[in-house]
Amino acid sequence: MADEKKSFWSTLPGILTGIAAVIGAIVSLIAILHSSNIIPDGGPEEEIAPLAIHAFGASPKTIDAGDHATLSWSIKGATGVSIFPEIGEVELVSGTRIVAPERNTTFILTARNDTHSQVAVTNVDVSEEEREPLEIASFAVNPDKIGPGDYATLSWSVSGADHVEISDIGDVEIRKGCREVNPKESATYILTAGNMEESKTARAELAVLSEEERAASIDRFVANPESIIRGGSAILSWGVSGADEVILDGKVVGAKGEMEVTPVETTSYLLLARSGDKVVKYSIQVHVEDLEFTFSPRSAASGEVVEISLSFSPPGGVVVYYDGQVLPAKISSEGKVLEVTLPAEANSGYFEIEWQGRRYRAGEMMEIEGDQSLIYIEPTIQFSRDAIFAPSKLAEMERVPISPV
């Protein structure tokens, strides 16, 4: 019996029967494990992509106050992405955000998935502008005297302020501005300008005059400059208050203004201010100067350098002549000294300067050493019927220019 059993397991049917028994046992075991949730449904677990922050940065990294920068990022394997401060949740894979921080700021990006998280940071620096110093450049009322019911204008210019206010008006423009006012009686206006560190004030006084008190006044009438070179110009500026009419050089003008004048000779200008039947007048003068010059040395040889000094530095430059011939001139940095070279084989003659279409001639002749056009006559003895004498007054040589033979 034992021999028959042993021979069965050695045969192919016996071997297959044994294998089938083993497989059946394994399947039964798996079924038991599956029913106990030891092996979950769905088969093998899916592979999760690794979390990685490839890039996170700001461009530009430094901005001026009020400007903006752009944050950008690139991430892989995240199920959630956020940026702190103020931004919050953003795109998972890549994206951008425009930011305008008021001060240096560090932005923190956090990327996360079901198992872990990663963090990246970038900075945006805000350059600090140097605060402009607080200054009230001007605060004035024009005119500063008015009649009942008339208007005046307050104007101001301020720098470095966060707020500006004027008494009886309130808050006004911070840098520059103007306001019309017509108080019933004389008033003092106070401008207050301030920032977080300090405040400053300025005052402007406006007088309201009765008809009896009101009279025209020329507050300012000047010429700048008072003296000009011929062809130049001057600016007349004036300010008049309390006038019904203002007349300058025969023309009706405003109570305040400027005018450019180009007189060809010294000229007086008259300003009239009329109020009712009363007239106030004031006159100023603009002096016109001509070009003058000297030269040195007074005597030189042909081909030598002569220095010419001008009374002023003429705009536009000048042309130098010697005996009608144009000479190249080298001008100093101040523009008032010229260097010229005398022509070869020159004779004694005169320098001339041409400027703005006019020629100015030197008052003295330039003497050329060895000039044959000049001869010298010695004093001779004078005869009379009674005596022969040699006057001592003629002891010196007289120079007489003549033309060469």
Beta strands, then each sheet from edge to edge (+ up, - down):
strand 1: 52-59
strand 2: 62-64
strand 3: 69-76
strand 4: 80-84
strand 5: 88-89
strand 6: 94-99
strand 7: 105-112
strand 8: 117-127
strand 9: 135-142
strand 10: 145-146
strand 11: 152-159
strand 12: 163-166
strand 13: 170-171
strand 14: 176-181
strand 15: 187-194
strand 16: 199-208
strand 17: 217-224
strand 18: 227-229
strand 19: 234-241
strand 20: 245-248
strand 21: 251-253
strand 22: 256-261
strand 23: 267-275
strand 24: 278-289
strand 25: 293-296
strand 26: 299-300
strand 27: 305-310
strand 28: 319-322
strand 29: 325-327
strand 30: 329-331
strand 31: 337-341
strand 32: 351-355
strand 33: 358-361
strand 34: 367-368
strand 35: 374-377
strand 36: 382-383
strand 37: 388-389
strand 38: 398-401
sheet 1: 1+ 3- 6+
sheet 2: 2+ 8+ 7- 4+ 5-
sheet 3: 9+ 11- 14+
sheet 4: 10+ 16+ 15- 12+ 13-
sheet 5: 17+ 19- 22+
sheet 6: 18+ 24+ 23- 20+ 21-
sheet 7: 25+ 27- 31+ 30-
sheet 8: 26+ 34+
sheet 9: 29+ 28- 32+ 33-
sheet 10: 35+ 38-
sheet 11: 36+ 37-
end
